Amino acid sequence: MGLNEVTAGMTPQEKEIYFAHMEKRHREEAEKIRLEKERTRAYKESLIQDILAKGLNHNQYTEEQLRGKSIRVLEMMW
């Protein structure tokens, strides 16, 4: 649905309220995404440190090589 279709028939005040609400919603969604990315990065870093600390990779991979692997691969290594 296009923007014109959504706002058709709205008064200027209603449009202002609508756009303020949408801006707030977009900010909240962006914050959720940012927090999820941070959580995922922290989890991946934790996996890498655990693998290196326990010697589970048998010196096959450097820390940089482990950083290039997906979380799923790191979980399987762990």
PDB file of N, CA, C and O in Angstrom, chain B, residues numbered from 101:
ATOM      1  N   MET B 101       0.847  -1.157   0.000  1.00  0.00           N
ATOM      2  CA  MET B 101       0.000   0.000   0.000  1.00  0.00           C
ATOM      3  C   MET B 101       0.903   1.233   0.000  1.00  0.00           C
ATOM      4  O   MET B 101       1.844   1.323   0.789  1.00  0.00           O
ATOM      5  N   GLY B 102       0.612   2.166  -0.878  1.00  0.00           N
ATOM      6  CA  GLY B 102       1.410   3.374  -0.993  1.00  0.00           C
ATOM      7  C   GLY B 102       1.098   4.375   0.101  1.00  0.00           C
ATOM      8  O   GLY B 102       0.064   4.302   0.765  1.00  0.00           O
ATOM      9  N   LEU B 103       2.017   5.309   0.271  1.00  0.00           N
ATOM     10  CA  LEU B 103       1.859   6.335   1.303  1.00  0.00           C
ATOM     11  C   LEU B 103       0.611   7.171   1.051  1.00  0.00           C
ATOM     12  O   LEU B 103      -0.111   7.508   1.989  1.00  0.00           O
ATOM     13  N   ASN B 104       0.356   7.505  -0.206  1.00  0.00           N
ATOM     14  CA  ASN B 104      -0.824   8.310  -0.522  1.00  0.00           C
ATOM     15  C   ASN B 104      -2.109   7.563  -0.186  1.00  0.00           C
ATOM     16  O   ASN B 104      -3.086   8.169   0.255  1.00  0.00           O
ATOM     17  N   GLU B 105      -2.109   6.250  -0.393  1.00  0.00           N
ATOM     18  CA  GLU B 105      -3.294   5.461  -0.068  1.00  0.00           C
ATOM     19  C   GLU B 105      -3.530   5.424   1.438  1.00  0.00           C
ATOM     20  O   GLU B 105      -4.672   5.447   1.897  1.00  0.00           O
ATOM     21  N   VAL B 106      -2.446   5.368   2.199  1.00  0.00           N
ATOM     22  CA  VAL B 106      -2.566   5.305   3.655  1.00  0.00           C
ATOM     23  C   VAL B 106      -3.070   6.622   4.215  1.00  0.00           C
ATOM     24  O   VAL B 106      -3.937   6.643   5.089  1.00  0.00           O
ATOM     25  N   THR B 107      -2.526   7.721   3.710  1.00  0.00           N
ATOM     26  CA  THR B 107      -2.854   9.030   4.281  1.00  0.00           C
ATOM     27  C   THR B 107      -4.030   9.715   3.593  1.00  0.00           C
ATOM     28  O   THR B 107      -4.412  10.817   3.986  1.00  0.00           O
ATOM     29  N   ALA B 108      -4.601   9.096   2.590  1.00  0.00           N
ATOM     30  CA  ALA B 108      -5.748   9.696   1.900  1.00  0.00           C
ATOM     31  C   ALA B 108      -6.900   9.866   2.885  1.00  0.00           C
ATOM     32  O   ALA B 108      -7.247   8.940   3.619  1.00  0.00           O
ATOM     33  N   GLY B 109      -7.474  11.033   2.889  1.00  0.00           N
ATOM     34  CA  GLY B 109      -8.609  11.302   3.755  1.00  0.00           C
ATOM     35  C   GLY B 109      -8.242  11.717   5.169  1.00  0.00           C
ATOM     36  O   GLY B 109      -9.126  12.005   5.976  1.00  0.00           O
ATOM     37  N   MET B 110      -6.959  11.750   5.479  1.00  0.00           N
ATOM     38  CA  MET B 110      -6.538  12.182   6.818  1.00  0.00           C
ATOM     39  C   MET B 110      -6.412  13.698   6.866  1.00  0.00           C
ATOM     40  O   MET B 110      -6.029  14.344   5.891  1.00  0.00           O
ATOM     41  N   THR B 111      -6.737  14.232   8.002  1.00  0.00           N
ATOM     42  CA  THR B 111      -6.524  15.665   8.206  1.00  0.00           C
ATOM     43  C   THR B 111      -5.033  15.888   8.464  1.00  0.00           C
ATOM     44  O   THR B 111      -4.313  14.938   8.775  1.00  0.00           O
ATOM     45  N   PRO B 112      -4.563  17.126   8.338  1.00  0.00           N
ATOM     46  CA  PRO B 112      -3.144  17.388   8.627  1.00  0.00           C
ATOM     47  C   PRO B 112      -2.734  16.955  10.038  1.00  0.00           C
ATOM     48  O   PRO B 112      -1.616  16.481  10.243  1.00  0.00           O
ATOM     49  N   GLN B 113      -3.626  17.114  10.996  1.00  0.00           N
ATOM     50  CA  GLN B 113      -3.322  16.691  12.363  1.00  0.00           C
ATOM     51  C   GLN B 113      -3.191  15.169  12.451  1.00  0.00           C
ATOM     52  O   GLN B 113      -2.296  14.649  13.117  1.00  0.00           O
ATOM     53  N   GLU B 114      -4.090  14.473  11.775  1.00  0.00           N
ATOM     54  CA  GLU B 114      -4.026  13.007  11.766  1.00  0.00           C
ATOM     55  C   GLU B 114      -2.745  12.525  11.089  1.00  0.00           C
ATOM     56  O   GLU B 114      -2.119  11.567  11.542  1.00  0.00           O
ATOM     57  N   LYS B 115      -2.359  13.197  10.000  1.00  0.00           N
ATOM     58  CA  LYS B 115      -1.113  12.834   9.320  1.00  0.00           C
ATOM     59  C   LYS B 115       0.088  13.046  10.234  1.00  0.00           C
ATOM     60  O   LYS B 115       0.998  12.219  10.278  1.00  0.00           O
ATOM     61  N   GLU B 116       0.083  14.157  10.960  1.00  0.00           N
ATOM     62  CA  GLU B 116       1.192  14.450  11.872  1.00  0.00           C
ATOM     63  C   GLU B 116       1.299  13.367  12.946  1.00  0.00           C
ATOM     64  O   GLU B 116       2.395  12.900  13.256  1.00  0.00           O
ATOM     65  N   ILE B 117       0.168  12.977  13.505  1.00  0.00           N
ATOM     66  CA  ILE B 117       0.146  11.919  14.519  1.00  0.00           C
ATOM     67  C   ILE B 117       0.612  10.601  13.909  1.00  0.00           C
ATOM     68  O   ILE B 117       1.408   9.880  14.511  1.00  0.00           O
ATOM     69  N   TYR B 118       0.116  10.288  12.717  1.00  0.00           N
ATOM     70  CA  TYR B 118       0.485   9.050  12.036  1.00  0.00           C
ATOM     71  C   TYR B 118       1.989   8.991  11.797  1.00  0.00           C
ATOM     72  O   TYR B 118       2.624   7.982  12.102  1.00  0.00           O
ATOM     73  N   PHE B 119       2.563  10.061  11.256  1.00  0.00           N
ATOM     74  CA  PHE B 119       3.992  10.059  10.948  1.00  0.00           C
ATOM     75  C   PHE B 119       4.840  10.044  12.219  1.00  0.00           C
ATOM     76  O   PHE B 119       5.905   9.427  12.241  1.00  0.00           O
ATOM     77  N   ALA B 120       4.388  10.707  13.263  1.00  0.00           N
ATOM     78  CA  ALA B 120       5.117  10.664  14.537  1.00  0.00           C
ATOM     79  C   ALA B 120       5.123   9.239  15.088  1.00  0.00           C
ATOM     80  O   ALA B 120       6.139   8.761  15.593  1.00  0.00           O
ATOM     81  N   HIS B 121       3.976   8.572  14.983  1.00  0.00           N
ATOM     82  CA  HIS B 121       3.886   7.187  15.443  1.00  0.00           C
ATOM     83  C   HIS B 121       4.794   6.277  14.615  1.00  0.00           C
ATOM     84  O   HIS B 121       5.482   5.417  15.166  1.00  0.00           O
ATOM     85  N   MET B 122       4.796   6.463  13.303  1.00  0.00           N
ATOM     86  CA  MET B 122       5.632   5.630  12.435  1.00  0.00           C
ATOM     87  C   MET B 122       7.114   5.866  12.716  1.00  0.00           C
ATOM     88  O   MET B 122       7.896   4.915  12.723  1.00  0.00           O
ATOM     89  N   GLU B 123       7.512   7.110  12.946  1.00  0.00           N
ATOM     90  CA  GLU B 123       8.909   7.403  13.280  1.00  0.00           C
ATOM     91  C   GLU B 123       9.305   6.702  14.572  1.00  0.00           C
ATOM     92  O   GLU B 123      10.388   6.125  14.672  1.00  0.00           O
ATOM     93  N   LYS B 124       8.415   6.761  15.561  1.00  0.00           N
ATOM     94  CA  LYS B 124       8.691   6.100  16.837  1.00  0.00           C
ATOM     95  C   LYS B 124       8.820   4.592  16.629  1.00  0.00           C
ATOM     96  O   LYS B 124       9.722   3.959  17.178  1.00  0.00           O
ATOM     97  N   ARG B 125       7.928   4.032  15.845  1.00  0.00           N
ATOM     98  CA  ARG B 125       7.962   2.594  15.578  1.00  0.00           C
ATOM     99  C   ARG B 125       9.248   2.196  14.859  1.00  0.00           C
ATOM    100  O   ARG B 125       9.849   1.173  15.186  1.00  0.00           O
ATOM    101  N   HIS B 126       9.671   2.992  13.889  1.00  0.00           N
ATOM    102  CA  HIS B 126      10.904   2.690  13.161  1.00  0.00           C
ATOM    103  C   HIS B 126      12.118   2.789  14.079  1.00  0.00           C
ATOM    104  O   HIS B 126      13.038   1.976  13.982  1.00  0.00           O
ATOM    105  N   ARG B 127      12.127   3.779  14.968  1.00  0.00           N
ATOM    106  CA  ARG B 127      13.232   3.902  15.932  1.00  0.00           C
ATOM    107  C   ARG B 127      13.285   2.685  16.850  1.00  0.00           C
ATOM    108  O   ARG B 127      14.359   2.147  17.118  1.00  0.00           O
ATOM    109  N   GLU B 128      12.117   2.254  17.329  1.00  0.00           N
ATOM    110  CA  GLU B 128      12.062   1.086  18.211  1.00  0.00           C
ATOM    111  C   GLU B 128      12.547  -0.162  17.491  1.00  0.00           C
ATOM    112  O   GLU B 128      13.298  -0.954  18.062  1.00  0.00           O
ATOM    113  N   GLU B 129      12.128  -0.345  16.245  1.00  0.00           N
ATOM    114  CA  GLU B 129      12.571  -1.505  15.470  1.00  0.00           C
ATOM    115  C   GLU B 129      14.075  -1.460  15.224  1.00  0.00           C
ATOM    116  O   GLU B 129      14.754  -2.482  15.325  1.00  0.00           O
ATOM    117  N   ALA B 130      14.593  -0.282  14.902  1.00  0.00           N
ATOM    118  CA  ALA B 130      16.035  -0.138  14.678  1.00  0.00           C
ATOM    119  C   ALA B 130      16.806  -0.462  15.953  1.00  0.00           C
ATOM    120  O   ALA B 130      17.868  -1.082  15.900  1.00  0.00           O
ATOM    121  N   GLU B 131      16.278  -0.048  17.087  1.00  0.00           N
ATOM    122  CA  GLU B 131      16.926  -0.338  18.372  1.00  0.00           C
ATOM    123  C   GLU B 131      16.911  -1.837  18.660  1.00  0.00           C
ATOM    124  O   GLU B 131      17.906  -2.389  19.131  1.00  0.00           O
ATOM    125  N   LYS B 132      15.785  -2.501  18.379  1.00  0.00           N
ATOM    126  CA  LYS B 132      15.699  -3.949  18.573  1.00  0.00           C
ATOM    127  C   LYS B 132      16.727  -4.662  17.704  1.00  0.00           C
ATOM    128  O   LYS B 132      17.405  -5.582  18.163  1.00  0.00           O
ATOM    129  N   ILE B 133      16.841  -4.238  16.457  1.00  0.00           N
ATOM    130  CA  ILE B 133      17.795  -4.857  15.538  1.00  0.00           C
ATOM    131  C   ILE B 133      19.216  -4.629  16.019  1.00  0.00           C
ATOM    132  O   ILE B 133      20.040  -5.543  15.984  1.00  0.00           O
ATOM    133  N   ARG B 134      19.511  -3.409  16.471  1.00  0.00           N
ATOM    134  CA  ARG B 134      20.853  -3.095  16.967  1.00  0.00           C
ATOM    135  C   ARG B 134      21.200  -3.960  18.174  1.00  0.00           C
ATOM    136  O   ARG B 134      22.304  -4.497  18.259  1.00  0.00           O
ATOM    137  N   LEU B 135      20.257  -4.095  19.110  1.00  0.00           N
ATOM    138  CA  LEU B 135      20.494  -4.909  20.299  1.00  0.00           C
ATOM    139  C   LEU B 135      20.688  -6.379  19.946  1.00  0.00           C
ATOM    140  O   LEU B 135      21.531  -7.055  20.536  1.00  0.00           O
ATOM    141  N   GLU B 136      19.915  -6.872  18.992  1.00  0.00           N
ATOM    142  CA  GLU B 136      20.056  -8.265  18.561  1.00  0.00           C
ATOM    143  C   GLU B 136      21.420  -8.498  17.914  1.00  0.00           C
ATOM    144  O   GLU B 136      22.053  -9.525  18.159  1.00  0.00           O
ATOM    145  N   LYS B 137      21.877  -7.553  17.090  1.00  0.00           N
ATOM    146  CA  LYS B 137      23.199  -7.677  16.476  1.00  0.00           C
ATOM    147  C   LYS B 137      24.294  -7.677  17.532  1.00  0.00           C
ATOM    148  O   LYS B 137      25.243  -8.456  17.446  1.00  0.00           O
ATOM    149  N   GLU B 138      24.164  -6.802  18.531  1.00  0.00           N
ATOM    150  CA  GLU B 138      25.151  -6.762  19.613  1.00  0.00           C
ATOM    151  C   GLU B 138      25.167  -8.072  20.386  1.00  0.00           C
ATOM    152  O   GLU B 138      26.233  -8.587  20.724  1.00  0.00           O
ATOM    153  N   ARG B 139      23.985  -8.611  20.667  1.00  0.00           N
ATOM    154  CA  ARG B 139      23.883  -9.875  21.392  1.00  0.00           C
ATOM    155  C   ARG B 139      24.517 -11.005  20.588  1.00  0.00           C
ATOM    156  O   ARG B 139      25.227 -11.845  21.141  1.00  0.00           O
ATOM    157  N   THR B 140      24.260 -11.021  19.287  1.00  0.00           N
ATOM    158  CA  THR B 140      24.828 -12.045  18.422  1.00  0.00           C
ATOM    159  C   THR B 140      26.345 -11.926  18.356  1.00  0.00           C
ATOM    160  O   THR B 140      27.048 -12.934  18.425  1.00  0.00           O
ATOM    161  N   ARG B 141      26.858 -10.699  18.221  1.00  0.00           N
ATOM    162  CA  ARG B 141      28.315 -10.500  18.194  1.00  0.00           C
ATOM    163  C   ARG B 141      28.959 -10.961  19.496  1.00  0.00           C
ATOM    164  O   ARG B 141      30.006 -11.608  19.485  1.00  0.00           O
ATOM    165  N   ALA B 142      28.329 -10.625  20.614  1.00  0.00           N
ATOM    166  CA  ALA B 142      28.865 -11.021  21.918  1.00  0.00           C
ATOM    167  C   ALA B 142      28.858 -12.540  22.066  1.00  0.00           C
ATOM    168  O   ALA B 142      29.811 -13.118  22.591  1.00  0.00           O
ATOM    169  N   TYR B 143      27.795 -13.185  21.609  1.00  0.00           N
ATOM    170  CA  TYR B 143      27.706 -14.642  21.674  1.00  0.00           C
ATOM    171  C   TYR B 143      28.793 -15.284  20.821  1.00  0.00           C
ATOM    172  O   TYR B 143      29.442 -16.238  21.250  1.00  0.00           O
ATOM    173  N   LYS B 144      28.992 -14.760  19.611  1.00  0.00           N
ATOM    174  CA  LYS B 144      30.020 -15.300  18.725  1.00  0.00           C
ATOM    175  C   LYS B 144      31.402 -15.117  19.347  1.00  0.00           C
ATOM    176  O   LYS B 144      32.225 -16.032  19.315  1.00  0.00           O
ATOM    177  N   GLU B 145      31.654 -13.953  19.904  1.00  0.00           N
ATOM    178  CA  GLU B 145      32.944 -13.690  20.553  1.00  0.00           C
ATOM    179  C   GLU B 145      33.156 -14.646  21.722  1.00  0.00           C
ATOM    180  O   GLU B 145      34.262 -15.145  21.932  1.00  0.00           O
ATOM    181  N   SER B 146      32.094 -14.898  22.477  1.00  0.00           N
ATOM    182  CA  SER B 146      32.172 -15.828  23.596  1.00  0.00           C
ATOM    183  C   SER B 146      32.516 -17.237  23.110  1.00  0.00           C
ATOM    184  O   SER B 146      33.345 -17.919  23.712  1.00  0.00           O
ATOM    185  N   LEU B 147      31.881 -17.666  22.031  1.00  0.00           N
ATOM    186  CA  LEU B 147      32.184 -18.984  21.461  1.00  0.00           C
ATOM    187  C   LEU B 147      33.642 -19.067  21.028  1.00  0.00           C
ATOM    188  O   LEU B 147      34.321 -20.056  21.305  1.00  0.00           O
ATOM    189  N   ILE B 148      34.122 -18.035  20.354  1.00  0.00           N
ATOM    190  CA  ILE B 148      35.508 -18.022  19.878  1.00  0.00           C
ATOM    191  C   ILE B 148      36.464 -18.112  21.059  1.00  0.00           C
ATOM    192  O   ILE B 148      37.415 -18.893  21.033  1.00  0.00           O
ATOM    193  N   GLN B 149      36.218 -17.320  22.084  1.00  0.00           N
ATOM    194  CA  GLN B 149      37.099 -17.340  23.254  1.00  0.00           C
ATOM    195  C   GLN B 149      37.056 -18.695  23.955  1.00  0.00           C
ATOM    196  O   GLN B 149      38.087 -19.183  24.418  1.00  0.00           O
ATOM    197  N   ASP B 150      35.884 -19.304  24.038  1.00  0.00           N
ATOM    198  CA  ASP B 150      35.773 -20.627  24.658  1.00  0.00           C
ATOM    199  C   ASP B 150      36.533 -21.674  23.856  1.00  0.00           C
ATOM    200  O   ASP B 150      37.223 -22.517  24.430  1.00  0.00           O
ATOM    201  N   ILE B 151      36.413 -21.626  22.545  1.00  0.00           N
ATOM    202  CA  ILE B 151      37.113 -22.587  21.688  1.00  0.00           C
ATOM    203  C   ILE B 151      38.616 -22.419  21.836  1.00  0.00           C
ATOM    204  O   ILE B 151      39.342 -23.404  21.967  1.00  0.00           O
ATOM    205  N   LEU B 152      39.083 -21.189  21.817  1.00  0.00           N
ATOM    206  CA  LEU B 152      40.519 -20.938  21.958  1.00  0.00           C
ATOM    207  C   LEU B 152      41.015 -21.316  23.354  1.00  0.00           C
ATOM    208  O   LEU B 152      42.104 -21.874  23.489  1.00  0.00           O
ATOM    209  N   ALA B 153      40.237 -21.023  24.380  1.00  0.00           N
ATOM    210  CA  ALA B 153      40.653 -21.296  25.756  1.00  0.00           C
ATOM    211  C   ALA B 153      40.739 -22.792  26.042  1.00  0.00           C
ATOM    212  O   ALA B 153      41.632 -23.242  26.761  1.00  0.00           O
ATOM    213  N   LYS B 154      39.825 -23.545  25.489  1.00  0.00           N
ATOM    214  CA  LYS B 154      39.793 -24.983  25.750  1.00  0.00           C
ATOM    215  C   LYS B 154      40.651 -25.768  24.770  1.00  0.00           C
ATOM    216  O   LYS B 154      40.810 -26.980  24.917  1.00  0.00           O
ATOM    217  N   GLY B 155      41.206 -25.090  23.771  1.00  0.00           N
ATOM    218  CA  GLY B 155      42.034 -25.787  22.792  1.00  0.00           C
ATOM    219  C   GLY B 155      41.243 -26.751  21.933  1.00  0.00           C
ATOM    220  O   GLY B 155      41.782 -27.751  21.457  1.00  0.00           O
ATOM    221  N   LEU B 156      39.968 -26.459  21.731  1.00  0.00           N
ATOM    222  CA  LEU B 156      39.111 -27.382  20.982  1.00  0.00           C
ATOM    223  C   LEU B 156      39.406 -27.400  19.492  1.00  0.00           C
ATOM    224  O   LEU B 156      39.009 -28.332  18.792  1.00  0.00           O
ATOM    225  N   ASN B 157      40.096 -26.386  19.003  1.00  0.00           N
ATOM    226  CA  ASN B 157      40.357 -26.373  17.567  1.00  0.00           C
ATOM    227  C   ASN B 157      41.686 -27.037  17.242  1.00  0.00           C
ATOM    228  O   ASN B 157      42.090 -27.078  16.080  1.00  0.00           O
ATOM    229  N   HIS B 158      42.370 -27.559  18.258  1.00  0.00           N
ATOM    230  CA  HIS B 158      43.635 -28.280  18.078  1.00  0.00           C
ATOM    231  C   HIS B 158      44.615 -27.487  17.227  1.00  0.00           C
ATOM    232  O   HIS B 158      45.341 -28.040  16.401  1.00  0.00           O
ATOM    233  N   ASN B 159      44.617 -26.175  17.450  1.00  0.00           N
ATOM    234  CA  ASN B 159      45.513 -25.261  16.741  1.00  0.00           C
ATOM    235  C   ASN B 159      45.337 -25.297  15.223  1.00  0.00           C
ATOM    236  O   ASN B 159      46.260 -24.961  14.481  1.00  0.00           O
ATOM    237  N   GLN B 160      44.167 -25.700  14.768  1.00  0.00           N
ATOM    238  CA  GLN B 160      43.901 -25.716  13.331  1.00  0.00           C
ATOM    239  C   GLN B 160      43.573 -24.323  12.814  1.00  0.00           C
ATOM    240  O   GLN B 160      43.877 -23.998  11.666  1.00  0.00           O
ATOM    241  N   TYR B 161      42.962 -23.510  13.642  1.00  0.00           N
ATOM    242  CA  TYR B 161      42.488 -22.207  13.195  1.00  0.00           C
ATOM    243  C   TYR B 161      43.022 -21.108  14.102  1.00  0.00           C
ATOM    244  O   TYR B 161      43.155 -21.284  15.313  1.00  0.00           O
ATOM    245  N   THR B 162      43.325 -19.974  13.488  1.00  0.00           N
ATOM    246  CA  THR B 162      43.703 -18.796  14.269  1.00  0.00           C
ATOM    247  C   THR B 162      42.423 -18.095  14.716  1.00  0.00           C
ATOM    248  O   THR B 162      41.325 -18.437  14.276  1.00  0.00           O
ATOM    249  N   GLU B 163      42.581 -17.127  15.580  1.00  0.00           N
ATOM    250  CA  GLU B 163      41.420 -16.366  16.047  1.00  0.00           C
ATOM    251  C   GLU B 163      40.738 -15.666  14.876  1.00  0.00           C
ATOM    252  O   GLU B 163      39.509 -15.620  14.813  1.00  0.00           O
ATOM    253  N   GLU B 164      41.519 -15.126  13.957  1.00  0.00           N
ATOM    254  CA  GLU B 164      40.941 -14.451  12.780  1.00  0.00           C
ATOM    255  C   GLU B 164      40.156 -15.429  11.918  1.00  0.00           C
ATOM    256  O   GLU B 164      39.085 -15.088  11.415  1.00  0.00           O
ATOM    257  N   GLN B 165      40.671 -16.629  11.745  1.00  0.00           N
ATOM    258  CA  GLN B 165      39.950 -17.623  10.946  1.00  0.00           C
ATOM    259  C   GLN B 165      38.637 -18.006  11.628  1.00  0.00           C
ATOM    260  O   GLN B 165      37.617 -18.194  10.966  1.00  0.00           O
ATOM    261  N   LEU B 166      38.673 -18.120  12.949  1.00  0.00           N
ATOM    262  CA  LEU B 166      37.438 -18.437  13.676  1.00  0.00           C
ATOM    263  C   LEU B 166      36.421 -17.314  13.541  1.00  0.00           C
ATOM    264  O   LEU B 166      35.221 -17.573  13.446  1.00  0.00           O
ATOM    265  N   ARG B 167      36.887 -16.068  13.533  1.00  0.00           N
ATOM    266  CA  ARG B 167      35.968 -14.933  13.381  1.00  0.00           C
ATOM    267  C   ARG B 167      35.253 -14.975  12.026  1.00  0.00           C
ATOM    268  O   ARG B 167      34.137 -14.469  11.900  1.00  0.00           O
ATOM    269  N   GLY B 168      35.877 -15.563  11.034  1.00  0.00           N
ATOM    270  CA  GLY B 168      35.274 -15.647   9.714  1.00  0.00           C
ATOM    271  C   GLY B 168      34.233 -16.744   9.592  1.00  0.00           C
ATOM    272  O   GLY B 168      33.513 -16.805   8.596  1.00  0.00           O
ATOM    273  N   LYS B 169      34.143 -17.600  10.578  1.00  0.00           N
ATOM    274  CA  LYS B 169      33.189 -18.711  10.528  1.00  0.00           C
ATOM    275  C   LYS B 169      31.843 -18.274  11.104  1.00  0.00           C
ATOM    276  O   LYS B 169      31.763 -17.341  11.903  1.00  0.00           O
ATOM    277  N   SER B 170      30.805 -18.961  10.684  1.00  0.00           N
ATOM    278  CA  SER B 170      29.457 -18.637  11.165  1.00  0.00           C
ATOM    279  C   SER B 170      29.271 -19.161  12.587  1.00  0.00           C
ATOM    280  O   SER B 170      30.032 -20.005  13.058  1.00  0.00           O
ATOM    281  N   ILE B 171      28.264 -18.653  13.245  1.00  0.00           N
ATOM    282  CA  ILE B 171      27.961 -19.094  14.605  1.00  0.00           C
ATOM    283  C   ILE B 171      27.637 -20.582  14.613  1.00  0.00           C
ATOM    284  O   ILE B 171      28.034 -21.300  15.530  1.00  0.00           O
ATOM    285  N   ARG B 172      26.933 -21.035  13.620  1.00  0.00           N
ATOM    286  CA  ARG B 172      26.569 -22.457  13.557  1.00  0.00           C
ATOM    287  C   ARG B 172      27.811 -23.341  13.518  1.00  0.00           C
ATOM    288  O   ARG B 172      27.875 -24.352  14.217  1.00  0.00           O
ATOM    289  N   VAL B 173      28.796 -22.969  12.707  1.00  0.00           N
ATOM    290  CA  VAL B 173      30.036 -23.743  12.618  1.00  0.00           C
ATOM    291  C   VAL B 173      30.763 -23.701  13.957  1.00  0.00           C
ATOM    292  O   VAL B 173      31.273 -24.719  14.426  1.00  0.00           O
ATOM    293  N   LEU B 174      30.807 -22.525  14.568  1.00  0.00           N
ATOM    294  CA  LEU B 174      31.467 -22.405  15.869  1.00  0.00           C
ATOM    295  C   LEU B 174      30.760 -23.258  16.922  1.00  0.00           C
ATOM    296  O   LEU B 174      31.415 -23.876  17.761  1.00  0.00           O
ATOM    297  N   GLU B 175      29.441 -23.294  16.883  1.00  0.00           N
ATOM    298  CA  GLU B 175      28.695 -24.129  17.829  1.00  0.00           C
ATOM    299  C   GLU B 175      29.011 -25.602  17.613  1.00  0.00           C
ATOM    300  O   GLU B 175      29.126 -26.358  18.577  1.00  0.00           O
ATOM    301  N   MET B 176      29.152 -26.012  16.374  1.00  0.00           N
ATOM    302  CA  MET B 176      29.487 -27.411  16.096  1.00  0.00           C
ATOM    303  C   MET B 176      30.901 -27.726  16.579  1.00  0.00           C
ATOM    304  O   MET B 176      31.163 -28.833  17.051  1.00  0.00           O
ATOM    305  N   MET B 177      31.814 -26.760  16.465  1.00  0.00           N
ATOM    306  CA  MET B 177      33.175 -26.964  16.954  1.00  0.00           C
ATOM    307  C   MET B 177      33.186 -27.050  18.473  1.00  0.00           C
ATOM    308  O   MET B 177      33.974 -27.801  19.048  1.00  0.00           O
ATOM    309  N   TRP B 178      32.323 -26.292  19.121  1.00  0.00           N
ATOM    310  CA  TRP B 178      32.283 -26.230  20.570  1.00  0.00           C
ATOM    311  C   TRP B 178      31.686 -27.499  21.102  1.00  0.00           C
ATOM    312  O   TRP B 178      31.557 -27.658  22.316  1.00  0.00           O
TER     313      TRP B 178
END
